[in-house]
Amino acid sequence: MQLAGIGYSEEQIELLDVATEFCRDKSPMAKVRALMDGDAGFDPDLWQEIASLGWLGIAVPEAHGGVGLSLAEAVPVVEQMGRTMMATPFVATTLAAQAILMGGTEGQQAEWLPRLVSGAIGTLALAEAHGDWELSNITATATRDGAQLRLAGKKQFVLWADGADVAVVSVQLDGKPALVMLEKAELAKASLRREAIVDETKRSFELSLDGLTIADTALLDPARATAALDHIDRAAMLLQSAEMCGGTQAVIDYTLDYLRTRKQFGKLIGEYQALKHPMVDAYVSYEKARSHLYSAANAFGDQGQGEIAVRMAKASADKAYSFAADRAVQFHGGFGFTRECDAGLHRRAAIFHASQHGDAAWHRSKLADLLLV
């Protein structure tokens, strides 16, 4: 099967230019570190600036207050956020909007998409303790009780849940996958437990659904649930790949600056071949991953090809980010293992991304089934 080539739309180029400057100015590493130690984990004022730029509506139709583009145009924005480790609920909110767009009823779309575009925070609750990356493997349940649904089970890695206005949750209903929405008031009634995750630039929570009852109007269109889950999964892979590519570029630049200034035995350490060659390998791997990223963005909506391209992008980005960050930690010596070294932040971010929606090895196994037929 021949995959689509790399395509850069005019909108992507414009967004890349704007996002590069915005993220660089608004998310210096000093601010990233300050937010890591804060309660919210992100800057609410910055979040409103992002909403005012229209970025939350990039992949939302104009009929619902969005810009009317596609997820391909969200890629350069997320890439630059990853490059500066900008802490925001942007990806989580974008994915929640995609879930409602692909799986919601007309009424749910009309109510929630304009709110998300305007700055309401959304999130997804899809992962469970079994750790299976197949989103259709759901143990949380919803049981009908008249005009209500009784929920049970637990969800993990629910990002930014404590400040979310809406969460899209996967459950089993009548023996089939289904999606329901929990609004802010319902989330407040649920049990949220802050999770200690390896990437400290994000906020993650365990959500307990036990004992929670919601109106059946919160149920997304059951006939579209499976297709919506597939779309969410691919969208998450694409945006994670963008974030990882941005992080890879940042950690390579960070390490090169160090190699050009650090001297040992009267010689710049960047002159040693043992350090030069791995950096070349890291850069080549980054360029491959970024090529896969924009190819996947271009092919995202293509039947069959889109899934292959996105899985290739996630596998390549995972490998590139992990390798570059690992070498950065190693080359910084003892300092590289401290919390004060930016290389360590990127290494932990790479580990977290690999844990979400499949790591490189898992996607390669999936690609073998898709390509070798």
N, C-alpha and C positions, 0 to 999 in steps of 0.2 A: 504494500500500500504506500502510495506517495503522499507525504504530508505536505501541508501548505507551507509556503516559505515565510520568511520574516516579513511582516508588513508594518509600516509605521504610518498611521493616519496623521493628518494635519493636526487633529485635536490632541493626539498623543504627544506630538512634538511640543505643542504649545503648553500642555499641562506639565510636561517634563521640565520645561524652562521655569515655569512659575513655581512648581513644587520644589525644585532644587533650591531656589533662593529662599522660599518661605521656610522650608524645613531647616535649612542651615541657620537662618536667623532666629527661628523660634525654638530650636531644640539643640542648644549647645550642650556638650557633655556635662557641664556643671549643673545645668537644669535637670538633665536626665537623672543624675545622681541624687539631686535634691528631691525629686518626685519619688524615687525609689523608697525614700525614708518617710514620705508623707502618708497621710491617711487615705486620700482618694486615689493616689497613684497617677493622676493626670491633672492638667490645668483646665478648669472649667471655662475660663475666659478664652483660652486658646481653642477649646472645643467650639465655642460660639463663633470664633473667627473662621474656623474650618467650615462650619455650616453656612456662614455668610458668603464664602467663596463659591458655594454651590457644589462642593465636592461630594457631599452626602447624597446628592441627586444625580450623580454622573450616570449611573446605570438604571435610573428610574424613569419611566415614561413621562413625557410632558403633561399628559392628562392627570397625573398624580402629583404635579408640582416639581418633577425632576427635569433634568437636562435632556433626557431622551437619547443618550449615547449607550454604550455597552460596557461590560466589564473590562474589555480591552483598554478602554480609556481610563479606567481606575488603576491599571497596572503601574504607569509611571508615577502616580501619586504615592501608592503604597511602597514602591521601590525606594523613593526618596525618604519616606518615613522610616523604612528599615535602615537606610544608610545613616540616619541621624539618631536611631533608636528612639524616635518620637513616641512617647507614651500617650496614646489616645484609644478610645473604643471605636476607631474608624472601621477597622476590618470587621469587628463583631457586628457593628451596626449595619454595615453594607451587606453582610451575609444574612442578617435578620430580614432586611428589606427584600433580598432575593428570595428568601423562604416565603414571605408573604406574597410577593409578586408571582411566584411559580405555584404556590400551593393554596393561597387564600381565596376566599370568596370575593365577589365584587365589592360587597359591603366592607369587608375587612381591609381590602386594598384601599378603598376610598377613605377609610378612617385612619389607617396607620401609615401608609406610605407618605402622605404629605407631612405628617408629624415627624417621621424619621428624617425626611429631607430637611426639615426646619431645625433639627438639632436634638430631638428626642434620642435617647440611647437605647439601642437594641442589642440583644445577645442571643446565643444559641445554647441549648442544653441537650446535647446529643450523646456525649460520651458516658460510659458506665464503667463499673469496677472491673468487668471482665476484660477490658482493654482491647476488644475487637475493633478494628478499624472499619469493618463493614457496618455502615450505619443502619442497615436493616436488622441487625442483631440487637433487638431491644428487649430488655427485661422489665422496664418500668411499664405500668399498666394504667389504663383508664377504664372504668366500669360505669355503664349507664345507670342512672338512678333518677328516673323521670326526666325532668328537663335539666338535670345536672350530671356532671361527670365526677366520679370519685377517683382520685389519683393515688398511686402508690409507687414506691421505688426511689432510687437515688440517681442523681446525675453528677458527673464530675467535670472539672475544667470548664466551668461556666464563667467565662471571662467578663469582668466588670459588672457582675450581677448585682452588687450592692447599690449601684447607682442606675440600674437599668429601668427604663420605662416600660419595656416589654421584653419577654423572653419567649422564644419559640422552642417548644419542648417535644421531643419524640417519645411516643408511648405505643404500647400495643392495645388496640381497641377491637374487640370482636375477632381476635386472632390475627389482625392485620396491622401493619405499621400505620400510624396516624400522627398528626402534628396538632398541638394545641398551643394557644397563646396564654401566657400569664402576664397580667398587667401589674403595674407597680404595687397596687394595694394587695394583690394576691401574693406577689413576691415577698411583701412585708410579713404576711402570715406564714409563709413557708419557712423552713429551717435552712438558713445559709451559714455555712462554716468556711471561714477563710482557709484556703489551702496554701501550704508552703511549697512553691514550685521553684524550679531551678532558675527560671528567668525572672529576676526581680523587677524588671521594667513593666511587668503586667500584674494584674490582680485576678486571681482565680478563686472560685468558690465551689464547694460541694452543695448541691441543692437537694434537700429531702422533700419528696412529694407526699410522704405518708400523712394521711389525714386531711389532705387538701381537697376541697370540693369547689368546682368551678361551674359556671353556666355552660350548657352545651353549645351556646353561640360562640364560645372561644375555640371550638373545633374548626380547624382549617378543612378545606374540601377533601373528604376521605378518598375520593376517586383520583386525586392528584398527588397523594402523599408520597407514593413510591417514586414518581417522577421528580417531585420536589426534592426529596432526599438525595437522589442522584445528582441533581443540579447543584444543590448546596455543597455536596462533596467535591465536585469538580471546581466550583467557584472558590472554595476554601483552598484547594490545592494551588490554584492559579495565584491567588493573592498571597498565600504563604511563600510561594516561589519568588514572587516579586519582593517581598520583605527580605527574604534570605539573600537574593542577589544584591540588594542594596547594602545589606550588612556585610556581604563578602567584599564589595568594593571598599567599604569604609575600613575594614580590618586590614586589607592589603595596603591601603594608603597609610594607615596608622603604623604598620610594621615597617614599611619602606622609609618613613620619616625617621624611625628609630635606627634602622640599619645605616642611614646616611649620616647620623650624628654621633652614635655610640662608638667610642674607641676602646680598643683592647690591645695591649702591647704596642701602643703607638700607631695603630692601624685601624681604620674604619672597619667595623665588623662586616659591613655590607660588601667588602671586597673579597671575603672568603667564599670560595665556590660552594662549600657545604651549606651556606645560607643563600647564595644567589640562586642555585638550581631549584630548591623548593619554592622560592618566591616566583620563579618563572612558571613552575608547575601550577602554583596557586592561581596565577593570572590567566593561564591558558584554560584552566578549569572554570574560572569565573566567566571568561568570554563564551565558552561553550554553554554554560548554564544560562547566561543572559540571552544567547541566541535561541535556546530552547524556550525561554520565557516568552519572548515576543512572537515566536512561532506559535506557541500555545495560545497567546492572546488573540492572534490573528485567526486561528482555527477553532476557537472555543465553541462556536455555535455549529460547527460542521458535524454531521452525524458520523459517529465512529471515529473519524480523524481527531475530533476534539478531545475525546478521552485519552487517546494514545499520546497526543501532544502534551496534554496537561500532566499525565503521569511521567512522561520523559522530563518535563520541566521540573517537577517536584523531586525526582530522583537526582537530577543533575545539580539542582540548587542545594539539596541536602549534602551531597558529596563535596561541592565546592566550598560551602560555608564552613562545614566541619573541618575540612583540611586546612583552609586558610586561617581559621581561628585557632586551631590546634598548633600550627606552626608559629603563630604569633605569640601564643603563651610560651612555647618552648624557647623562642628566640629572645624573649624578654628576661629569660633566666628566672631567678627566684621572685623578682618583682611580678612576673607574669602570672604567678599563682595567687597574688594578693587581690583583694577586692578593689584596690585603687587602680589597677591596671585595666584599661579599656578592653584589652584583648580577652580578659576573663569574662567580661560582660557579653562579648560576642560569642564566646565559646558556649556559655550557658544558654544564650538565645538559640544557638544552633541545635543544642540538645533538646530544648523544648519544642522547637519546630518539627524536629524529627519524630517527636512523640505524638504529634497531632496529624491525623489524616494520612498516616502511613509514612514510614521511613524509606530510604533509597532501596534497601533490599526487598521490601514488600512490594514496592512499585515495579521493580524489575521482574519479580515473579508474576505480577499481573500482566506486564507487558509481554512476557513470554507466551502467555495464553492468548493475548490479543493479536500478536504478530505471527506466531507460529501456527497458523491454521491453514 
